[in-house]
């Protein structure tokens, strides 16, 4: 008997794997990597779990098809831009294909009933199973005894009596179980997704509104710098030396970059039409975030090199805030 686990590397999915292994079932794992994970360990967290339990791990990086779902999710967003139900359906559809390829008899996850408000209540779980073509076939070991019996339980592949009845957002039971199983240094005990954060969601919403074809590189760039909007132009200003390097390295072809002279300066990217107004605005934002806080500032800019220059005055905080990307109040 073989089972496939959706492994995030977090506490819940790690415990789920341990519970199934304890029943003498062979386990393989699959992990989906998106640009929106907040786990500091990233894929290494799942790799550590797989290594600890001596089980195979397949890492899948999502592609442009995931962004299409993100732009227009069938079941909508959570509080910000998190399409949790559609995201789960997407991952389970991919997992279903992998399970068939590897000969896994069933799929299980670390989901806990009512732990996440959008995607882990009973109605959402039913929708996810139906849309993924896995009705009655997804085992959730941490909450199984609170849920209808799955195929794996009905056929005796898994002993339901050895599964758990955890419910809700508290992690006390999971933490106690981790101690019992001698599971330590588990990454992302509560998980995390950038799409649930208002600042990032505002920038992503703005990107979708102004760009028809969005790439993974575009959404990665949203993590870097301060973001401003001037009509068809996006302006990104680095916040520190590391971000300045990233902006320089990730600068798309055709974008201008800006740097203040004779003082500490951010790197600024200008995307969109290179009109005189856009260039002046990018230059003024560069000046505002430079070490020179008053008067006129010499700004050099260009495409491949800083071969052009303009002198601008430092704008007021109010003018800068007007350009900052944020969700418009209705």
C-alpha positions as CSV (number, residue, x, y, z in Angstrom):
1,X,0.0,0.0,0.0
2,X,1.3,3.4,-1.0
3,X,0.0,6.9,-0.2
4,X,0.8,10.3,-1.6
5,X,1.1,13.2,0.8
6,X,0.8,16.9,0.0
7,X,3.7,18.1,2.1
8,X,4.1,21.8,2.8
9,X,6.9,21.2,5.4
10,X,4.8,22.8,8.1
11,X,3.7,21.2,11.3
12,X,0.3,19.8,10.2
13,X,1.5,18.1,7.1
14,X,4.6,16.7,8.9
15,X,2.3,15.2,11.6
16,X,0.0,13.7,8.9
17,X,2.9,12.0,7.3
18,X,4.0,10.5,10.6
19,X,0.5,9.2,11.4
20,X,0.3,7.4,8.1
21,X,3.8,6.0,8.3
22,X,2.9,4.7,11.8
23,X,0.3,2.5,10.1
24,X,2.9,0.8,8.1
25,X,1.9,2.5,4.8
26,X,4.5,3.5,2.2
27,X,4.5,7.3,1.7
28,X,5.7,9.5,-1.1
29,X,5.4,13.3,-0.9
30,X,4.8,16.1,-3.3
31,X,5.4,19.8,-2.6
32,X,4.2,22.8,-4.7
33,X,6.4,25.9,-4.8
34,X,4.7,29.2,-5.5
35,X,6.2,32.7,-5.5
36,X,4.0,33.5,-2.5
37,X,5.3,31.3,0.2
38,X,6.4,33.1,3.4
39,X,8.3,30.2,4.8
40,X,11.9,31.3,5.3
41,X,13.2,27.8,4.6
42,X,11.3,27.4,1.4
43,X,11.6,24.0,-0.2
44,X,14.4,23.0,2.3
45,X,11.7,22.6,4.9
46,X,10.0,19.8,2.9
47,X,13.4,18.3,2.1
48,X,14.2,18.1,5.8
49,X,10.9,16.3,6.5
50,X,11.4,13.8,3.7
51,X,15.0,13.1,4.8
52,X,13.9,12.6,8.4
53,X,11.3,10.1,7.5
54,X,13.4,8.5,4.6
55,X,10.6,9.1,2.0
56,X,10.6,10.3,-1.6
57,X,9.8,14.0,-2.3
58,X,8.8,15.5,-5.6
59,X,9.0,19.3,-5.8
60,X,6.8,21.0,-8.4
61,X,7.2,24.7,-9.2
62,X,3.9,26.2,-10.4
63,X,3.8,27.9,-13.9
64,X,1.9,30.4,-15.8
65,X,-1.3,28.3,-15.6
66,X,-1.3,29.0,-11.9
67,X,-1.3,32.8,-12.5
68,X,-4.4,32.4,-14.7
69,X,-6.2,30.9,-11.8
70,X,-5.0,33.6,-9.6
71,X,-6.2,36.3,-11.9
72,X,-9.8,35.0,-12.0
73,X,-10.5,32.3,-9.4
74,X,-13.8,30.5,-9.7
75,X,-14.4,30.6,-6.0
76,X,-13.1,34.0,-5.4
77,X,-10.6,35.5,-2.9
78,X,-10.3,35.6,0.8
79,X,-9.7,38.9,2.6
80,X,-7.1,40.0,0.1
81,X,-5.9,38.2,-3.1
82,X,-5.7,34.7,-1.7
83,X,-7.8,32.2,-3.9
84,X,-7.4,29.4,-1.3
85,X,-10.1,27.1,-2.6
86,X,-9.0,27.4,-6.2
87,X,-5.4,27.0,-5.2
88,X,-6.2,23.8,-3.3
89,X,-8.1,22.4,-6.3
90,X,-5.1,23.2,-8.6
91,X,-2.7,21.4,-6.3
92,X,-4.9,18.3,-5.8
93,X,-5.5,17.9,-9.5
94,X,-1.7,17.9,-10.0
95,X,-1.3,15.5,-7.1
96,X,-3.9,13.2,-8.6
97,X,-1.9,12.8,-11.8
98,X,1.3,12.1,-9.8
99,X,-0.5,9.5,-7.6
100,X,-1.6,7.7,-10.8
101,X,2.0,7.8,-12.2
102,X,3.5,6.4,-8.9
103,X,0.9,3.9,-8.1
104,X,-0.3,5.6,-4.9
105,X,-3.7,4.2,-3.8
106,X,-4.8,7.4,-2.0
107,X,-3.9,11.0,-1.3
108,X,-3.7,12.6,2.1
109,X,-3.1,16.1,3.5
110,X,-2.3,17.9,6.7
111,X,-5.6,19.9,6.6
112,X,-7.4,20.5,9.9
113,X,-11.1,21.1,10.0
114,X,-12.0,24.8,10.6
115,X,-8.3,25.8,10.9
116,X,-8.4,28.1,7.9
117,X,-11.5,30.2,7.5
118,X,-11.8,30.1,3.7
119,X,-10.7,26.6,2.6
120,X,-10.9,24.2,5.6
121,X,-14.5,24.3,6.7
122,X,-16.7,21.3,5.7
123,X,-18.4,23.0,2.7
124,X,-15.1,24.1,1.2
125,X,-13.5,20.7,1.7
126,X,-16.5,19.1,-0.2
127,X,-16.1,21.6,-3.1
128,X,-12.4,21.0,-3.3
129,X,-12.8,17.3,-3.5
130,X,-15.5,17.5,-6.1
131,X,-13.7,20.0,-8.4
132,X,-10.4,17.9,-8.1
133,X,-12.3,14.7,-9.1
134,X,-11.4,13.2,-5.7
135,X,-14.8,13.0,-3.9
136,X,-14.4,10.8,-0.8
137,X,-10.8,10.0,-1.6
138,X,-8.8,12.6,0.3
139,X,-7.8,11.5,3.7
140,X,-7.1,14.2,6.3
141,X,-5.5,12.2,9.2
142,X,-5.5,15.1,11.8
143,X,-9.3,15.5,11.5
144,X,-10.4,12.3,10.0
145,X,-12.6,11.2,12.9
146,X,-14.7,14.4,12.5
147,X,-15.2,13.9,8.8
148,X,-17.0,11.3,6.6
149,X,-15.1,8.0,6.0
150,X,-12.9,8.1,3.0
151,X,-12.3,5.3,0.5
152,X,-9.0,4.4,2.3
153,X,-10.9,3.9,5.6
154,X,-13.8,2.0,4.1
155,X,-11.5,-0.4,2.3
156,X,-9.4,-1.0,5.4
157,X,-6.2,0.5,4.0
158,X,-6.1,2.8,7.0
159,X,-7.3,2.2,10.6
160,X,-9.7,5.1,11.3
161,X,-9.3,4.5,15.1
162,X,-5.7,5.5,14.9
163,X,-6.5,8.8,13.2
164,X,-7.3,12.1,15.1
165,X,-10.2,14.5,15.7
166,X,-8.4,17.9,15.8
167,X,-10.5,20.9,15.0
168,X,-10.0,24.7,15.0
169,X,-7.2,27.2,14.8
170,X,-5.4,26.4,18.0
171,X,-2.1,24.4,17.5
172,X,-1.8,23.1,21.1
173,X,-2.7,19.5,20.1
174,X,-0.3,19.5,17.2
175,X,2.5,20.9,19.3
176,X,1.9,18.3,21.9
177,X,1.8,15.6,19.3
178,X,5.1,16.8,17.8
179,X,6.7,16.5,21.2
180,X,5.4,12.9,21.5
181,X,6.8,12.0,18.1
182,X,10.1,13.8,18.8
183,X,9.5,16.1,15.9
184,X,11.6,19.2,16.5
185,X,12.6,22.4,14.6
186,X,9.6,22.1,12.3
187,X,9.4,25.0,9.8
188,X,6.4,27.2,9.2
189,X,4.3,25.9,12.1
190,X,1.4,28.1,11.0
191,X,2.3,28.4,7.3
192,X,2.0,31.7,5.5
193,X,1.2,33.2,2.1
194,X,2.0,36.6,0.7
195,X,-1.4,36.7,-1.0
196,X,-3.1,37.2,2.4
197,X,-1.1,40.4,3.1
198,X,-2.8,43.6,2.1
199,X,0.3,45.4,0.9
200,X,1.4,42.6,-1.5
201,X,-2.3,42.0,-2.6
202,X,-2.6,45.7,-3.5
203,X,0.5,45.5,-5.7
204,X,-0.7,42.3,-7.3
205,X,-4.2,43.7,-8.0
206,X,-2.6,46.8,-9.6
207,X,-0.4,44.5,-11.8
208,X,-3.4,42.5,-13.0
209,X,-5.3,45.7,-13.8
210,X,-2.5,47.2,-15.9
211,X,-0.9,44.2,-17.5
212,X,-2.7,41.6,-19.6
213,X,0.1,39.1,-19.7
214,X,1.7,38.6,-16.3
215,X,4.7,36.4,-15.8
216,X,6.2,34.7,-12.7
217,X,9.0,37.2,-12.9
218,X,6.5,40.0,-12.6
219,X,5.0,38.7,-9.4
220,X,8.5,38.0,-8.0
221,X,9.3,41.6,-8.6
222,X,6.4,42.7,-6.4
223,X,8.4,41.5,-3.4
224,X,11.1,44.0,-4.0
225,X,11.0,47.7,-3.3
226,X,8.4,50.4,-2.9
227,X,5.8,50.5,-5.7
228,X,4.2,53.5,-7.3
229,X,1.8,54.1,-10.2
230,X,1.6,56.9,-12.7
231,X,-1.0,56.0,-15.3
232,X,0.5,53.3,-17.5
233,X,3.8,53.6,-15.7
234,X,5.0,51.5,-12.8
235,X,7.9,52.9,-10.7
236,X,9.8,50.7,-8.2
237,X,12.2,52.2,-5.7
238,X,14.7,50.0,-3.8
239,X,14.7,50.1,0.0
240,X,18.2,48.9,0.8
241,X,21.4,47.7,-0.8
242,X,20.2,44.1,-1.3
243,X,17.0,45.3,-3.1
244,X,19.1,47.7,-5.2
245,X,21.1,44.7,-6.4
246,X,18.0,42.7,-7.1
247,X,16.4,45.5,-9.1
248,X,19.5,45.9,-11.2
249,X,19.7,42.1,-11.8
250,X,16.0,41.6,-12.5
251,X,15.5,44.7,-14.6
252,X,13.4,43.8,-17.6
253,X,14.7,44.8,-21.1
254,X,13.5,48.2,-22.0
255,X,13.1,49.5,-18.4
256,X,15.0,52.6,-17.3
257,X,16.9,52.6,-14.1
258,X,17.7,55.7,-12.0
259,X,20.3,56.7,-9.4
260,X,20.9,59.9,-7.5
261,X,24.4,61.3,-7.7
262,X,26.8,62.5,-4.9
263,X,24.7,61.0,-2.1
264,X,23.4,57.6,-0.9
265,X,20.7,56.6,-3.4
266,X,18.2,53.8,-4.1
267,X,18.0,52.1,-7.5
268,X,14.7,53.0,-9.2
269,X,13.1,51.2,-12.1
270,X,10.7,52.9,-14.6
271,X,8.4,50.5,-16.5
272,X,6.0,51.6,-19.2
273,X,6.2,54.5,-21.7
274,X,9.3,56.7,-21.3
275,X,7.5,60.1,-21.4
276,X,9.1,63.2,-20.0
277,X,6.5,63.2,-17.2
278,X,7.3,59.6,-16.3
279,X,11.0,60.2,-16.3
280,X,10.7,63.3,-14.1
281,X,8.4,61.4,-11.7
282,X,10.8,58.5,-11.4
283,X,13.7,60.9,-10.9
284,X,11.8,62.8,-8.2
285,X,10.9,59.6,-6.4
286,X,14.6,58.6,-6.5
287,X,15.5,62.0,-5.0
288,X,12.9,61.6,-2.3
289,X,14.3,58.3,-1.1
290,X,18.0,59.3,-1.4
291,X,20.0,60.7,1.4
292,X,19.6,64.3,0.2
293,X,16.3,65.4,1.6
294,X,16.0,69.0,0.3
295,X,16.9,71.1,-2.7
296,X,17.9,70.0,-6.1
297,X,19.3,66.5,-6.9
298,X,21.2,65.3,-9.9
299,X,19.7,62.0,-11.1
300,X,21.4,59.8,-13.8
301,X,19.3,57.3,-15.7
302,X,19.2,55.1,-18.7
303,X,18.5,51.6,-20.1
304,X,21.8,49.7,-20.3
305,X,23.9,52.4,-18.6
306,X,23.3,55.7,-16.8
307,X,24.0,57.8,-19.8
308,X,21.3,60.5,-19.3
309,X,20.7,62.9,-16.5
310,X,18.1,65.3,-15.1
311,X,18.1,67.6,-12.1
312,X,14.9,67.6,-10.0
313,X,13.7,68.9,-6.7
314,X,12.8,66.6,-3.8
315,X,9.0,66.2,-3.7
316,X,6.8,66.4,-0.6
317,X,5.7,63.4,1.3
318,X,2.1,64.1,0.3
319,X,3.0,64.0,-3.4
320,X,4.9,60.7,-2.9
321,X,2.0,59.1,-1.1
322,X,-0.4,60.0,-3.9
323,X,1.6,57.8,-6.2
324,X,2.0,54.9,-3.9
325,X,0.1,51.8,-5.0
326,X,-2.7,51.0,-2.6
327,X,-6.3,49.7,-2.9
328,X,-8.7,52.4,-3.7
329,X,-11.5,52.9,-1.2
330,X,-15.0,52.5,-2.6
